[in-house]
């Protein structure tokens, strides 16, 4: 692969958003880095076909979510995941304490879901994809997206009622 084919620019332009998505999926910085790296390695080896297909973002998203679910299937018996929270770096006059509380609430809530439910919630409500786009990203039917969203939201309402704080907050504050 050469620098001229646009892969580096593609990744560089999206790295921040992709890192946040991977972190929301895994709940752990190291796991998020591994997940994103594995997805990028897979797409890099097919970059000429992916870029020629005209939808590299959709392809990368699909690889990222599939890799996340596959990694869970491979390691679900090895260890439990524990959410961690680190306050964001720097400060630009924002309420860092409130942002940290929102982040911790979101991490704890997502940790209560299965990986598939977590992926659906992140796709639908963080990435703001339609049901059809989320189904395409995960390679499942729209009905599966609807049912998993329903189950996930019900579970969150029961096990994480503190999330009502996030309902009134803009989603930009989540990331």
C-alpha positions as CSV (number, residue, x, y, z in Angstrom):
1,X,0.0,0.0,0.0
2,X,1.3,3.5,-0.8
3,X,0.6,6.8,0.8
4,X,-1.1,7.9,-2.4
5,X,-4.1,5.7,-2.1
6,X,-5.7,7.8,0.6
7,X,-5.9,5.3,3.4
8,X,-3.8,7.4,5.8
9,X,-5.9,10.5,5.1
10,X,-9.1,8.5,5.6
11,X,-8.0,7.2,9.0
12,X,-6.5,10.5,10.1
13,X,-9.8,12.3,9.3
14,X,-11.9,9.9,11.4
15,X,-9.6,8.7,14.1
16,X,-11.1,10.7,17.0
17,X,-14.6,9.7,16.2
18,X,-13.6,6.0,15.7
19,X,-11.7,6.0,18.9
20,X,-14.7,7.3,20.9
21,X,-17.0,4.7,19.3
22,X,-14.5,1.9,20.0
23,X,-14.3,3.1,23.7
24,X,-18.0,3.3,24.0
25,X,-18.3,-0.3,22.7
26,X,-15.6,-1.7,24.9
27,X,-15.6,0.5,28.0
28,X,-11.8,0.2,28.3
29,X,-9.1,2.3,26.6
30,X,-6.8,-0.6,25.9
31,X,-9.5,-2.8,24.5
32,X,-10.8,0.1,22.4
33,X,-7.3,0.6,20.9
34,X,-7.1,-3.1,20.1
35,X,-10.5,-3.2,18.6
36,X,-9.9,-0.1,16.4
37,X,-6.4,-1.4,15.4
38,X,-7.8,-4.8,14.4
39,X,-10.6,-3.2,12.3
40,X,-8.1,-0.8,10.6
41,X,-5.7,-3.7,9.8
42,X,-8.6,-5.6,8.2
43,X,-9.7,-2.6,6.1
44,X,-6.1,-1.7,5.2
45,X,-5.5,-5.0,3.6
46,X,-8.6,-4.5,1.3
47,X,-8.3,-0.7,0.9
48,X,-8.2,-0.6,-2.9
49,X,-11.5,-2.6,-3.1
50,X,-13.1,-0.7,-0.2
51,X,-12.3,2.7,-1.5
52,X,-13.4,1.7,-5.0
53,X,-16.7,0.6,-3.6
54,X,-17.5,4.1,-2.6
55,X,-18.6,3.5,1.0
56,X,-15.4,3.1,3.1
57,X,-17.1,4.6,6.2
58,X,-19.9,2.1,6.1
59,X,-17.5,-0.8,5.5
60,X,-15.2,0.3,8.4
61,X,-18.2,0.7,10.7
62,X,-19.3,-2.8,9.8
63,X,-15.9,-4.3,10.4
64,X,-15.6,-2.4,13.7
65,X,-18.9,-3.8,15.1
66,X,-18.3,-7.3,13.8
67,X,-14.8,-7.4,15.3
68,X,-16.3,-6.2,18.6
69,X,-18.9,-8.9,18.7
70,X,-16.4,-11.6,17.5
71,X,-13.8,-10.6,20.1
72,X,-16.5,-11.0,22.8
73,X,-17.4,-14.4,21.5
74,X,-13.7,-15.5,21.6
75,X,-13.0,-14.2,25.1
76,X,-16.3,-14.1,27.0
77,X,-15.2,-16.9,29.3
78,X,-11.7,-15.5,30.0
79,X,-12.5,-12.3,31.9
80,X,-15.2,-9.9,33.0
81,X,-15.1,-6.3,31.8
82,X,-15.1,-3.5,34.3
83,X,-15.8,0.0,33.2
84,X,-13.2,2.6,34.0
85,X,-13.5,6.4,34.0
86,X,-10.9,9.0,33.4
87,X,-11.7,12.7,33.3
88,X,-11.1,14.3,30.0
89,X,-7.9,16.2,29.5
90,X,-7.6,19.9,29.3
91,X,-10.2,22.5,29.9
92,X,-11.8,25.2,27.9
93,X,-14.2,26.7,30.4
94,X,-16.5,23.6,30.2
95,X,-17.9,22.0,33.3
96,X,-15.5,19.1,33.6
97,X,-17.2,17.6,36.6
98,X,-20.6,17.4,34.8
99,X,-18.9,15.9,31.7
100,X,-17.2,13.3,33.8
101,X,-20.5,12.4,35.6
102,X,-22.2,12.0,32.2
103,X,-19.3,9.9,30.9
104,X,-19.3,7.6,33.9
105,X,-23.1,7.2,33.8
106,X,-22.9,6.3,30.2
107,X,-20.1,3.8,30.7
108,X,-21.8,2.2,33.6
109,X,-25.0,1.9,31.7
110,X,-23.5,0.5,28.6
111,X,-21.6,-2.1,30.7
112,X,-25.0,-3.5,31.8
113,X,-25.8,-4.5,28.2
114,X,-24.8,-7.4,26.1
115,X,-22.3,-6.7,23.4
116,X,-24.9,-6.8,20.7
117,X,-27.3,-4.5,22.6
118,X,-24.4,-2.2,23.3
119,X,-23.4,-2.1,19.6
120,X,-27.0,-1.3,18.6
121,X,-27.4,1.5,21.2
122,X,-24.1,3.1,20.1
123,X,-25.0,2.8,16.4
124,X,-28.6,4.2,16.9
125,X,-28.1,6.9,19.6
126,X,-24.4,7.9,19.5
127,X,-23.8,7.6,15.8
128,X,-27.4,8.5,15.1
129,X,-27.9,5.9,12.4
130,X,-31.3,4.9,11.2
131,X,-32.6,1.4,11.9
132,X,-31.8,0.4,8.3
133,X,-28.2,1.8,8.4
134,X,-27.6,0.1,11.8
135,X,-28.9,-3.2,10.4
136,X,-26.6,-2.8,7.4
137,X,-23.6,-2.0,9.6
138,X,-24.2,-5.1,11.7
139,X,-25.3,-7.4,8.9
140,X,-28.6,-8.2,10.6
141,X,-32.3,-7.5,9.8
142,X,-34.1,-4.3,10.7
143,X,-36.3,-6.4,13.0
144,X,-33.2,-7.5,14.9
145,X,-32.2,-3.9,15.4
146,X,-35.7,-3.0,16.6
147,X,-35.8,-5.9,19.1
148,X,-32.3,-5.4,20.4
149,X,-33.0,-1.7,20.8
150,X,-36.2,-2.4,22.7
151,X,-34.5,-5.0,25.0
152,X,-31.5,-2.7,25.6
153,X,-33.7,0.3,26.4
154,X,-35.9,-1.7,28.7
155,X,-32.8,-3.1,30.5
156,X,-31.3,0.4,30.8
157,X,-34.6,1.8,32.2
158,X,-34.7,-1.0,34.8
159,X,-31.0,-1.2,35.8
160,X,-29.8,2.3,35.1
161,X,-32.5,4.8,36.0
162,X,-29.9,7.5,36.6
163,X,-29.6,7.9,32.9
164,X,-32.5,10.3,32.9
165,X,-29.8,13.0,33.2
166,X,-28.5,12.1,29.8
167,X,-31.9,12.2,28.1
168,X,-31.9,16.0,28.4
169,X,-28.3,16.5,27.5
170,X,-27.0,16.9,23.9
171,X,-25.2,13.8,22.6
172,X,-22.1,15.8,21.9
173,X,-21.5,15.8,25.6
174,X,-21.4,12.0,25.6
175,X,-18.2,11.6,23.6
